[in-house]
Amino acid sequence: MGGFEDFIEVVKQTETMQALLQSLEREPAKLLAVICREYEANNKAVPDHHLNLSGYFGEAILRALVSANLITREREDRFALYGYKPTEAGLKYYRAMLDEKKI
């Protein structure tokens, strides 16, 4: 291994990076759950201002959910830039995680 690879391994072993990597795995599930819960409650796209997105990390997770076809982004609400609806696949994963008590 080279110097860069060694450096990456050292940094990955820190508690801070472990927490960050864990967050990268869990935050998309939490955001999907928020969107699915609100969508199931009122059968409407969830306005972007109802989502708690913090900076680039939150926006990246939202884009990942859209790219994975777990939610769709729509322009249908006059009070929001965008609204988000879960797809059938998104609802399937959401319900499975609820059953497993993962969210």
Z-matrix of the N, CA and C atoms (Angstrom, degrees):
N
C 1 1.443
C 2 1.518 1 110.08
N 3 1.338 2 113.69 1 148.28
C 4 1.454 3 119.06 2 178.43
C 5 1.525 4 111.53 3 -89.55
N 6 1.315 5 114.88 4 -179.77
C 7 1.457 6 121.17 5 -179.07
C 8 1.521 7 113.21 6 -60.72
N 9 1.325 8 116.11 7 -40.98
C 10 1.459 9 119.34 8 -179.50
C 11 1.524 10 111.35 9 -64.53
N 12 1.333 11 116.94 10 -45.89
C 13 1.457 12 121.75 11 179.95
C 14 1.529 13 111.02 12 -62.52
N 15 1.345 14 116.21 13 -40.95
C 16 1.465 15 120.21 14 176.45
C 17 1.529 16 110.83 15 -60.98
N 18 1.333 17 115.56 16 -44.84
C 19 1.453 18 120.97 17 178.56
C 20 1.531 19 111.12 18 -58.21
N 21 1.331 20 117.03 19 -47.34
C 22 1.465 21 121.77 20 -179.57
C 23 1.526 22 110.45 21 -59.01
N 24 1.317 23 117.63 22 -42.74
C 25 1.466 24 121.35 23 179.56
C 26 1.526 25 111.59 24 -63.68
N 27 1.314 26 117.11 25 -40.88
C 28 1.467 27 120.75 26 178.80
C 29 1.531 28 109.94 27 -63.97
N 30 1.323 29 116.77 28 -46.06
C 31 1.465 30 120.67 29 -178.95
C 32 1.526 31 111.13 30 -65.93
N 33 1.334 32 117.15 31 -39.96
C 34 1.471 33 120.86 32 179.60
C 35 1.527 34 112.54 33 -60.53
N 36 1.303 35 117.27 34 -26.97
C 37 1.462 36 120.78 35 -176.91
C 38 1.531 37 113.11 36 -80.54
N 39 1.326 38 117.77 37 -8.20
C 40 1.464 39 119.51 38 -179.04
C 41 1.520 40 110.41 39 -73.71
N 42 1.308 41 115.19 40 153.14
C 43 1.462 42 121.23 41 179.50
C 44 1.536 43 110.98 42 -60.72
N 45 1.312 44 115.73 43 -37.96
C 46 1.465 45 120.31 44 -179.44
C 47 1.525 46 111.03 45 -63.82
N 48 1.316 47 117.49 46 -46.58
C 49 1.467 48 120.34 47 -180.00
C 50 1.523 49 111.19 48 -68.50
N 51 1.320 50 118.00 49 -35.49
C 52 1.457 51 120.51 50 176.92
C 53 1.529 52 110.17 51 -62.11
N 54 1.330 53 116.79 52 -42.24
C 55 1.465 54 121.30 53 178.29
C 56 1.530 55 110.44 54 -64.81
N 57 1.329 56 116.42 55 -40.92
C 58 1.461 57 120.68 56 178.76
C 59 1.523 58 110.84 57 -63.17
N 60 1.316 59 117.47 58 -46.56
C 61 1.464 60 121.03 59 179.62
C 62 1.525 61 111.19 60 -63.05
N 63 1.321 62 116.42 61 -38.75
C 64 1.463 63 120.46 62 176.79
C 65 1.524 64 110.45 63 -64.47
N 66 1.308 65 116.27 64 -40.03
C 67 1.454 66 121.80 65 178.24
C 68 1.528 67 111.20 66 -63.55
N 69 1.330 68 116.46 67 -38.61
C 70 1.461 69 120.28 68 177.67
C 71 1.518 70 111.79 69 -61.04
N 72 1.313 71 117.46 70 -28.60
C 73 1.462 72 121.24 71 178.34
C 74 1.526 73 111.87 72 -82.72
N 75 1.321 74 118.01 73 -35.36
C 76 1.467 75 121.09 74 -172.85
C 77 1.515 76 115.15 75 -92.06
N 78 1.317 77 118.13 76 -33.07
C 79 1.464 78 120.87 77 -175.64
C 80 1.527 79 113.74 78 -60.81
N 81 1.342 80 119.80 79 -39.86
C 82 1.467 81 118.21 80 176.98
C 83 1.532 82 112.19 81 -60.57
N 84 1.313 83 117.72 82 -37.95
C 85 1.465 84 120.83 83 178.30
C 86 1.526 85 110.95 84 -64.84
N 87 1.318 86 116.95 85 -40.09
C 88 1.466 87 120.65 86 178.84
C 89 1.520 88 110.96 87 -64.96
N 90 1.330 89 116.90 88 -43.56
C 91 1.458 90 120.13 89 -179.68
C 92 1.524 91 110.73 90 -66.93
N 93 1.319 92 117.61 91 -41.87
C 94 1.464 93 120.84 92 176.26
C 95 1.524 94 109.94 93 -59.23
N 96 1.315 95 117.75 94 -41.59
C 97 1.465 96 121.58 95 179.85
C 98 1.527 97 111.26 96 -62.87
N 99 1.316 98 117.51 97 -42.22
C 100 1.469 99 121.07 98 178.65
C 101 1.527 100 110.13 99 -60.63
N 102 1.323 101 116.60 100 -46.13
C 103 1.460 102 121.01 101 -179.00
C 104 1.527 103 110.95 102 -65.61
N 105 1.314 104 117.43 103 -45.05
C 106 1.463 105 121.05 104 -179.10
C 107 1.526 106 111.87 105 -65.24
N 108 1.336 107 117.48 106 -42.99
C 109 1.472 108 120.38 107 179.51
C 110 1.520 109 111.64 108 -59.65
N 111 1.324 110 116.03 109 -48.11
C 112 1.459 111 119.09 110 -178.61
C 113 1.528 112 110.91 111 -68.51
N 114 1.315 113 117.06 112 -38.23
C 115 1.464 114 120.46 113 178.64
C 116 1.529 115 110.30 114 -63.66
N 117 1.323 116 117.61 115 -43.58
C 118 1.465 117 120.41 116 179.65
C 119 1.529 118 111.60 117 -67.15
N 120 1.332 119 117.27 118 -29.09
C 121 1.464 120 120.56 119 -179.37
C 122 1.528 121 112.50 120 -72.92
N 123 1.354 122 117.30 121 -35.61
C 124 1.466 123 117.83 122 -175.81
C 125 1.524 124 114.78 123 -129.66
N 126 1.311 125 117.80 124 1.90
C 127 1.470 126 123.98 125 176.65
C 128 1.531 127 112.58 126 55.00
N 129 1.324 128 116.56 127 34.45
C 130 1.464 129 122.51 128 176.99
C 131 1.522 130 109.09 129 -129.88
N 132 1.318 131 114.50 130 157.99
C 133 1.462 132 119.12 131 174.71
C 134 1.529 133 108.98 132 -59.75
N 135 1.313 134 116.32 133 142.56
C 136 1.462 135 122.04 134 -178.81
C 137 1.527 136 108.39 135 -85.02
N 138 1.343 137 117.64 136 118.81
C 139 1.470 138 119.78 137 -179.27
C 140 1.527 139 111.51 138 -63.32
N 141 1.314 140 115.19 139 145.67
C 142 1.461 141 119.89 140 -177.79
C 143 1.525 142 112.66 141 -58.83
N 144 1.332 143 118.02 142 -30.15
C 145 1.461 144 119.25 143 -178.90
C 146 1.530 145 112.76 144 -75.08
N 147 1.326 146 118.06 145 -5.53
C 148 1.465 147 121.43 146 173.50
C 149 1.526 148 111.90 147 -87.37
N 150 1.324 149 116.82 148 -8.07
C 151 1.466 150 121.47 149 -176.54
C 152 1.516 151 110.71 150 -97.63
N 153 1.307 152 116.06 151 135.79
C 154 1.457 153 121.82 152 178.47
C 155 1.534 154 108.29 153 -91.35
N 156 1.330 155 115.52 154 90.53
C 157 1.459 156 121.49 155 -178.52
C 158 1.517 157 108.34 156 -110.34
N 159 1.309 158 115.66 157 127.12
C 160 1.463 159 118.37 158 -179.82
C 161 1.518 160 110.11 159 -110.52
N 162 1.322 161 115.84 160 106.88
C 163 1.457 162 121.94 161 173.56
C 164 1.513 163 114.76 162 59.44
N 165 1.299 164 114.63 163 -151.92
C 166 1.458 165 121.24 164 -175.76
C 167 1.531 166 111.86 165 -63.00
N 168 1.314 167 116.81 166 -37.78
C 169 1.459 168 120.54 167 -176.81
C 170 1.531 169 110.74 168 -59.85
N 171 1.331 170 116.81 169 -47.08
C 172 1.461 171 120.94 170 179.40
C 173 1.517 172 111.86 171 -64.81
N 174 1.320 173 116.75 172 -43.68
C 175 1.461 174 121.08 173 179.03
C 176 1.532 175 110.95 174 -64.67
N 177 1.314 176 117.12 175 -38.80
C 178 1.467 177 120.68 176 179.26
C 179 1.523 178 110.63 177 -64.47
N 180 1.313 179 117.15 178 -40.40
C 181 1.465 180 120.40 179 178.77
C 182 1.524 181 110.06 180 -64.56
N 183 1.321 182 116.59 181 -42.90
C 184 1.459 183 120.79 182 178.24
C 185 1.532 184 110.45 183 -60.06
N 186 1.327 185 116.67 184 -45.54
C 187 1.472 186 120.26 185 177.99
C 188 1.528 187 111.33 186 -63.31
N 189 1.319 188 117.28 187 -37.03
C 190 1.471 189 120.46 188 178.60
C 191 1.524 190 110.88 189 -64.40
N 192 1.329 191 117.32 190 -40.98
C 193 1.471 192 120.44 191 178.88
C 194 1.526 193 110.79 192 -65.07
N 195 1.330 194 117.24 193 -38.45
C 196 1.469 195 120.89 194 176.61
C 197 1.525 196 109.45 195 -66.86
N 198 1.331 197 117.39 196 -46.30
C 199 1.473 198 121.37 197 -179.29
C 200 1.525 199 112.15 198 -62.34
N 201 1.320 200 116.55 199 -33.47
C 202 1.465 201 121.02 200 179.37
C 203 1.525 202 111.99 201 -81.20
N 204 1.336 203 116.24 202 2.20
C 205 1.465 204 122.27 203 -178.93
C 206 1.527 205 112.37 204 59.48
N 207 1.341 206 116.13 205 36.51
C 208 1.466 207 120.82 206 175.73
C 209 1.518 208 111.30 207 -97.53
N 210 1.341 209 115.99 208 -21.63
C 211 1.461 210 122.12 209 172.74
C 212 1.523 211 107.91 210 -141.02
N 213 1.335 212 115.68 211 160.57
C 214 1.462 213 120.59 212 174.07
C 215 1.515 214 108.49 213 -118.12
N 216 1.310 215 115.98 214 148.96
C 217 1.460 216 121.76 215 177.33
C 218 1.517 217 107.49 216 -103.16
N 219 1.340 218 116.23 217 129.38
C 220 1.455 219 120.76 218 -176.66
C 221 1.514 220 110.74 219 -132.70
N 222 1.306 221 115.63 220 155.84
C 223 1.462 222 122.01 221 174.91
C 224 1.519 223 107.20 222 -113.64
N 225 1.314 224 116.61 223 91.14
C 226 1.456 225 117.35 224 -179.15
C 227 1.523 226 113.10 225 -138.02
N 228 1.290 227 118.29 226 -4.64
C 229 1.451 228 121.48 227 -177.00
C 230 1.521 229 109.43 228 -109.03
N 231 1.303 230 117.70 229 126.84
C 232 1.462 231 119.53 230 -177.65
C 233 1.519 232 113.02 231 -72.23
N 234 1.335 233 118.33 232 -13.33
C 235 1.455 234 121.99 233 -179.21
C 236 1.528 235 113.33 234 -99.19
N 237 1.316 236 117.64 235 -0.43
C 238 1.464 237 121.04 236 -177.71
C 239 1.523 238 109.65 237 -135.71
N 240 1.322 239 115.72 238 152.31
C 241 1.456 240 119.87 239 174.24
C 242 1.527 241 109.88 240 -64.62
N 243 1.326 242 115.37 241 -49.06
C 244 1.455 243 121.72 242 179.91
C 245 1.521 244 109.84 243 -137.95
N 246 1.331 245 113.89 244 159.78
C 247 1.457 246 121.63 245 170.29
C 248 1.513 247 107.22 246 -123.46
N 249 1.312 248 117.21 247 153.76
C 250 1.467 249 121.56 248 -177.84
C 251 1.514 250 110.11 249 -125.81
N 252 1.339 251 115.15 250 132.25
C 253 1.464 252 121.71 251 178.46
C 254 1.521 253 108.16 252 -122.37
N 255 1.313 254 116.58 253 140.83
C 256 1.468 255 118.09 254 174.48
C 257 1.528 256 110.06 255 -74.00
N 258 1.305 257 115.84 256 145.93
C 259 1.466 258 120.84 257 173.16
C 260 1.529 259 107.54 258 -84.96
N 261 1.310 260 116.33 259 175.59
C 262 1.472 261 119.58 260 176.06
C 263 1.527 262 110.51 261 -59.50
N 264 1.320 263 116.18 262 -40.27
C 265 1.473 264 120.08 263 178.46
C 266 1.526 265 110.15 264 -64.63
N 267 1.334 266 117.11 265 -41.84
C 268 1.464 267 120.59 266 178.19
C 269 1.517 268 111.58 267 -61.18
N 270 1.338 269 116.31 268 -44.45
C 271 1.468 270 119.95 269 178.62
C 272 1.529 271 110.99 270 -64.54
N 273 1.319 272 116.11 271 -36.94
C 274 1.474 273 120.24 272 179.05
C 275 1.529 274 110.66 273 -61.48
N 276 1.342 275 115.99 274 -48.55
C 277 1.462 276 119.85 275 179.08
C 278 1.520 277 111.15 276 -64.60
N 279 1.316 278 116.81 277 -41.57
C 280 1.470 279 121.67 278 179.02
C 281 1.527 280 110.12 279 -58.03
N 282 1.317 281 117.51 280 -49.31
C 283 1.465 282 121.00 281 -178.38
C 284 1.527 283 111.87 282 -66.21
N 285 1.325 284 116.43 283 -36.67
C 286 1.472 285 119.80 284 177.66
C 287 1.530 286 110.55 285 -65.49
N 288 1.331 287 117.02 286 -41.19
C 289 1.473 288 120.36 287 179.02
C 290 1.528 289 110.31 288 -68.58
N 291 1.338 290 117.23 289 -33.78
C 292 1.471 291 119.72 290 175.65
C 293 1.522 292 110.00 291 -64.11
N 294 1.322 293 116.45 292 -46.19
C 295 1.469 294 121.24 293 179.69
C 296 1.531 295 110.97 294 -60.36
N 297 1.315 296 117.02 295 -37.36
C 298 1.463 297 121.66 296 179.98
C 299 1.531 298 112.57 297 -83.15
N 300 1.343 299 115.62 298 -2.51
C 301 1.464 300 122.41 299 -177.27
C 302 1.519 301 112.10 300 56.41
N 303 1.338 302 115.57 301 41.41
C 304 1.467 303 122.02 302 178.90
C 305 1.527 304 111.18 303 -92.50
N 306 1.343 305 116.57 304 -17.05
C 307 1.471 306 120.38 305 178.63
C 308 1.512 307 109.23 306 -130.12
